[in-house]
Amino acid sequence: MIITEKDKIRILIADDHPIFRQGLKFALNENEDMEVCGEAANGIELLEKVSEDNYSVVLLDISMGGQNSLDTLKQLKINKPKLPVLILSVYPEDTFAVRFIKAGAAGYLTKEKDSEILMGAIRKIASGGRFTSQELTEKLAFDFAGQTKPPHEYLTDREYQVFALIVQGNALTKIGQDLGLSVKTIGTHRTHILEKMKMQNNAQLIQYAILNKIV
């Protein structure tokens, strides 16, 4: 089958590491049915790129410049609701996958997966499908069924971002810088997190995260 230009999957890579982008671009362009047509180093660039051109798939790094990409994904789905987004992450599924899928991502893939799995995921979401592991699919079904959820699942998206950064050992000042929020606001989120999860301090949050394989 001859692949014409109009048949190719037009891909935009959003990642703040130039070397990673170049390596991924080279690997994807080796496929006759794929072409990397755009790159972005942050959320603002990504939103500008998708407004200027048409893409088949966006590959979105979960963390660009230290900032979580959840807000970028939400805005992207408002601007381009039908554009499939595949999240590429250094974090295991248990940490962020459910929230990104619920926010509109078509798939979630950890960066250590081999290239063949990545190519398959891109083709699947480009054709209208979703790419999730069996474990994640079961978790999503469990959540949507309204079953009892673990404490961290009751946090808002912003609270969960702060929670995830706290249990990774980040100071409140650093978290504020990464998320573009004041230390006071981060402190308020931390207070709400502790209240909702019925815990007293960061050490308990970290212990909880370890036990639940969040870190």
N, C-alpha and C positions, 0 to 999 in steps of 0.2 A: 504494500500500500504506500502510495506516494503522499508524503506530508507536505502540504502547502503552507505558506506563511500564515494564512488565515486560520489554519487548523491547529497551529501551535499553541501550547499553553503559555500565555504571557505572564511572567512571574516578576513580582517586586520583592526584593529582599530588604527587610528592615532590621538592621543590627548595627550596633555602634563599634564593632571591631572590623576595620577595613580588611585585615588579612583573612578573617573568617568569611567575609562577604566575597572576596575574590576567589577563595578556594571553593566556596559553594557555587559561585557563578560558573566557574570552570567545569565543575562536575555536572551541573544541570545542563549546561549548553552542549555537553557530549551526547545528550539525548536528542534524537531527531524531532521529537514532538514537544520539546521544551525550549524556551528562550527567556533568559533574564533580560527584561526590558527596563528595569529601574532599580535604584538602590536608595535607601534612606538610612541616616545615622541616628535619627531620633524621631519622636512622635510627630513633631511639627512638620518635619520634612516628609514623613509618610503621608500625612493628611494632605499636604500640598501636592505630592506626586499623584495620588489617586484622584484628585480633583482635576488634574491636567491631562491625564491619559487613561486609557482603558486597560485593565489587567484581568487575567483569569484567576489568579491566586496571589495572595500576600503571605509571605513567610515572615512571621513576626517574632522577634526575640523577646523573651519574657521580661528582660531587664535591659534597658538601654540607658547608658550613662548613670547607672545606679538606680534609675527610676523604674518602678513596676509599670508594665505596659497595659494594665487592665483599663485604666481611664482612656488610653489611646484607642484600645479595641472598642470600647463603648461608643466613643465618638465616631470611629470609623464605620461602625454598623448603623449609626444614624445617617451618616453621609452617603454610605454605599451599602445598604442593607443586604443586597444580593451578592456582594463580593466575598468569596470564601477566604477564610483566614486560617492558616495552620500555625499554631504556636510552637516555637522551638525553644526548649528550656534545658537549663543545667539542673533544674530541680526535678525530683521524682514526681509522679502523678499525684501522690498523696498530698503534696504541698499546695499546689495551685490549680490543678487541672479542672476540677469541678467548677470552680468559679469562672474560669475562662470559657469553658463550654457553655455555661449558663449565660454568660455575657455575649455569646454569639459566635465564638470560634467554632470552626467546622472540624477541628482536630487538634490534638496535643501530642507532641513527640519530643522525647528527650534527645539531647544532642549526641549521646553516645551510640545511638542506633546506627546501623550500617546504612550505606547510601541506597541500597535496593529498597529498604523499608521506606526511606524518605521519598524515593521516586514513586513508589506505590501509593503512598499517602497523598502526594500531590495530584496524581492522576485521579484518585478516588474523589477528592473534594472538588477538583475541577469539573468533574462530571456530575456534581450535585450530591455526592455522598458525604458521609462523615467518617472520620478516622479516629477511633478510640479503641483502647485495649479492651479485652473481655472484662477485666477487673473494673475499669472505669465505667464501662457500659452498665455493669451490674450496680455500681455505686450510684450512678445517675438515676437508674430505675428505682432504686431504694429511696433516694431523696425525693423524687417526684411522687412517690407513692405516699409521702407524708409520714413515713416511719420516724420513730424517735432518733434524733441525730445527736452526735457527740457535741459537747459544749462549744468547741471552736466554730462549728457550723452555724451557730446563731449570731456570730459577729457580723457586722456590716462589712462590705468589701474594704472600706478604708480601715476599719478596725483590724480586719484580718491582715492587711498589708503591714500595719504597725506591729501586730502580734508576731508575724513571720520574721520581721526584722529584729524585734526584741530577742526572740529565742535564738537568733543567729549571733547574738552577742553585741549588737550595735547599740551605742549610746543614744539617748533621746535627741541630742544635738545633731548627731550624724543622720538619724532617721529624718529629722526635720529638714535637713539640707537635701537629702535624697528625694523627699516627696514634695519639696517646695512649700513646707508648712512651718509655722513657728514652733518653738520648743513648748510653749504653753499649750498649743493645740495638740501636739503629740502627747503631752502629759495628760490632757483631758481624755484623749483616746485610750491611753494606758489605764486610766482610772475606770473607764467604762468596760474595758476588756477584763480587768480583775473582777469587777462587780458581776459581769455576765457569767464569767467562768468560775465564780465563787472561790477566788484565790487571793492570797495576801501579798505576794511579791513576785519579782522576776524569776527567782530561783524555782518557784513552783510552776511558773509558766514553762520554763525550760525543761523541767522534769516531765511535765505533761507532754510537751512536744516530742521528747525523746521516746516516751512510752507509746505514743501514737504514731511514731515514725514520720513526724512532720519535718524533723531535721536529721 
